[in-house]
């Protein structure tokens, strides 16, 4: 998991967490200020993806704008069932992320579906299958969403 | 803010075609257009429109926090006075190290926290210093708080949305 990122890797990551152009030759446009050629930037992004430094390259869609919904859910899972329950929960295609966290509520996952109704159904199905209480914590308000990590 | 009805079937096809990523070729929008049987200008116009409408938050690289050395990814949670949480949430969200900041419901007896702010440190000391800064900003409007660190990623596939419900399946 220790990754060597060279100065170009870092420059690409820091510059391109947004603002990738919508144009005929967007890589050429984005490459110029970084002192790279179009093909060098394409190769660099491909390499960072292949190494797992980037999880994705492309547009980030806002689920609510698509008529869908993403709901954060929390559960308290007994330690001796944790891995089995994780496997059960992850089997739903609507479960987009799932994290173990060090708290009594030790499993936190995001249910994303095309409709709020489907989100509620998935929460109910997970609760029924696991026999555990699912606490749905929908966003009531979003103050900020602008993740920019410095590499 | 946009509404779902702004999106037509072609927009949805475009969302499906691009949500896993853009092709790494010199003209990625042209490549998508060719795949979908659309004109390249049409694809670019639709992408720009969806971006302006907020359907697309941004276009670019999405790094894996852990691989950049951010090993202490903390969900800080706070029980903040309802009368002040909207103004204070804006201030917390504007802190440079806070990546996401949300108001969420409390669950009496189980979960007293209504304000969530994600922080990212190279180690727990850095994340804790960030949490302390949030705590100081919230002041006496904050009754309690905690940091929940993620100890393991159990699943991370990203969102897969945009497929229009099949006709006749009902709401």
Boltz contact constraints between the chains, C-beta under 6 A:
constraints:
  - contact:
      token1: [A, 3]
      token2: [B, 67]
      max_distance: 6.0
  - contact:
      token1: [A, 13]
      token2: [B, 63]
      max_distance: 6.0
  - contact:
      token1: [A, 16]
      token2: [B, 60]
      max_distance: 6.0
  - contact:
      token1: [A, 16]
      token2: [B, 61]
      max_distance: 6.0
  - contact:
      token1: [A, 17]
      token2: [B, 60]
      max_distance: 6.0
  - contact:
      token1: [A, 17]
      token2: [B, 61]
      max_distance: 6.0
  - contact:
      token1: [A, 18]
      token2: [B, 58]
      max_distance: 6.0
  - contact:
      token1: [A, 18]
      token2: [B, 60]
      max_distance: 6.0
  - contact:
      token1: [A, 20]
      token2: [B, 59]
      max_distance: 6.0
  - contact:
      token1: [A, 20]
      token2: [B, 60]
      max_distance: 6.0
  - contact:
      token1: [A, 22]
      token2: [B, 44]
      max_distance: 6.0
  - contact:
      token1: [A, 22]
      token2: [B, 47]
      max_distance: 6.0
  - contact:
      token1: [A, 22]
      token2: [B, 48]
      max_distance: 6.0
  - contact:
      token1: [A, 24]
      token2: [B, 27]
      max_distance: 6.0
  - contact:
      token1: [A, 25]
      token2: [B, 26]
      max_distance: 6.0
  - contact:
      token1: [A, 27]
      token2: [B, 26]
      max_distance: 6.0
  - contact:
      token1: [A, 38]
      token2: [B, 26]
      max_distance: 6.0
  - contact:
      token1: [A, 42]
      token2: [B, 24]
      max_distance: 6.0
  - contact:
      token1: [A, 46]
      token2: [B, 24]
      max_distance: 6.0
  - contact:
      token1: [A, 52]
      token2: [B, 67]
      max_distance: 6.0
  - contact:
      token1: [A, 53]
      token2: [B, 67]
      max_distance: 6.0
  - contact:
      token1: [A, 54]
      token2: [B, 61]
      max_distance: 6.0
  - contact:
      token1: [A, 54]
      token2: [B, 63]
      max_distance: 6.0
  - contact:
      token1: [A, 55]
      token2: [B, 62]
      max_distance: 6.0
  - contact:
      token1: [A, 55]
      token2: [B, 64]
      max_distance: 6.0
  - contact:
      token1: [A, 56]
      token2: [B, 21]
      max_distance: 6.0
  - contact:
      token1: [A, 56]
      token2: [B, 62]
      max_distance: 6.0
  - contact:
      token1: [A, 57]
      token2: [B, 21]
      max_distance: 6.0
  - contact:
      token1: [A, 57]
      token2: [B, 61]
      max_distance: 6.0
  - contact:
      token1: [A, 58]
      token2: [B, 18]
      max_distance: 6.0
  - contact:
      token1: [A, 58]
      token2: [B, 21]
      max_distance: 6.0
  - contact:
      token1: [A, 58]
      token2: [B, 22]
      max_distance: 6.0
  - contact:
      token1: [A, 59]
      token2: [B, 18]
      max_distance: 6.0
  - contact:
      token1: [A, 59]
      token2: [B, 56]
      max_distance: 6.0
  - contact:
      token1: [A, 59]
      token2: [B, 59]
      max_distance: 6.0
  - contact:
      token1: [A, 60]
      token2: [B, 57]
      max_distance: 6.0
  - contact:
      token1: [A, 60]
      token2: [B, 58]
      max_distance: 6.0
  - contact:
      token1: [A, 61]
      token2: [B, 19]
      max_distance: 6.0
  - contact:
      token1: [A, 61]
      token2: [B, 56]
      max_distance: 6.0
  - contact:
      token1: [A, 62]
      token2: [B, 57]
      max_distance: 6.0
  - contact:
      token1: [A, 63]
      token2: [B, 159]
      max_distance: 6.0
  - contact:
      token1: [A, 63]
      token2: [B, 161]
      max_distance: 6.0
  - contact:
      token1: [A, 65]
      token2: [B, 2]
      max_distance: 6.0
  - contact:
      token1: [A, 65]
      token2: [B, 54]
      max_distance: 6.0
  - contact:
      token1: [A, 65]
      token2: [B, 55]
      max_distance: 6.0
  - contact:
      token1: [A, 66]
      token2: [B, 161]
      max_distance: 6.0
  - contact:
      token1: [A, 66]
      token2: [B, 162]
      max_distance: 6.0
  - contact:
      token1: [A, 67]
      token2: [B, 4]
      max_distance: 6.0
  - contact:
      token1: [A, 68]
      token2: [B, 161]
      max_distance: 6.0
  - contact:
      token1: [A, 86]
      token2: [B, 154]
      max_distance: 6.0
  - contact:
      token1: [A, 90]
      token2: [B, 155]
      max_distance: 6.0
  - contact:
      token1: [A, 96]
      token2: [B, 157]
      max_distance: 6.0
  - contact:
      token1: [A, 96]
      token2: [B, 159]
      max_distance: 6.0
  - contact:
      token1: [A, 97]
      token2: [B, 156]
      max_distance: 6.0
  - contact:
      token1: [A, 98]
      token2: [B, 154]
      max_distance: 6.0
  - contact:
      token1: [A, 98]
      token2: [B, 155]
      max_distance: 6.0
  - contact:
      token1: [A, 99]
      token2: [B, 150]
      max_distance: 6.0
  - contact:
      token1: [A, 100]
      token2: [B, 151]
      max_distance: 6.0
  - contact:
      token1: [A, 100]
      token2: [B, 152]
      max_distance: 6.0
  - contact:
      token1: [A, 100]
      token2: [B, 154]
      max_distance: 6.0
  - contact:
      token1: [A, 101]
      token2: [B, 148]
      max_distance: 6.0
  - contact:
      token1: [A, 101]
      token2: [B, 150]
      max_distance: 6.0
  - contact:
      token1: [A, 102]
      token2: [B, 149]
      max_distance: 6.0
  - contact:
      token1: [A, 102]
      token2: [B, 151]
      max_distance: 6.0
  - contact:
      token1: [A, 103]
      token2: [B, 148]
      max_distance: 6.0
  - contact:
      token1: [A, 112]
      token2: [B, 159]
      max_distance: 6.0
  - contact:
      token1: [A, 135]
      token2: [B, 107]
      max_distance: 6.0
  - contact:
      token1: [A, 137]
      token2: [B, 104]
      max_distance: 6.0
  - contact:
      token1: [A, 139]
      token2: [B, 102]
      max_distance: 6.0
  - contact:
      token1: [A, 140]
      token2: [B, 103]
      max_distance: 6.0
  - contact:
      token1: [A, 141]
      token2: [B, 103]
      max_distance: 6.0
  - contact:
      token1: [A, 142]
      token2: [B, 102]
      max_distance: 6.0
  - contact:
      token1: [A, 143]
      token2: [B, 89]
      max_distance: 6.0
  - contact:
      token1: [A, 143]
      token2: [B, 90]
      max_distance: 6.0
  - contact:
      token1: [A, 143]
      token2: [B, 93]
      max_distance: 6.0
  - contact:
      token1: [A, 143]
      token2: [B, 101]
      max_distance: 6.0
  - contact:
      token1: [A, 144]
      token2: [B, 93]
      max_distance: 6.0
  - contact:
      token1: [A, 144]
      token2: [B, 101]
      max_distance: 6.0
  - contact:
      token1: [A, 145]
      token2: [B, 100]
      max_distance: 6.0
  - contact:
      token1: [A, 147]
      token2: [B, 99]
      max_distance: 6.0
  - contact:
      token1: [A, 149]
      token2: [B, 63]
      max_distance: 6.0
  - contact:
      token1: [A, 149]
      token2: [B, 68]
      max_distance: 6.0
  - contact:
      token1: [A, 151]
      token2: [B, 68]
      max_distance: 6.0
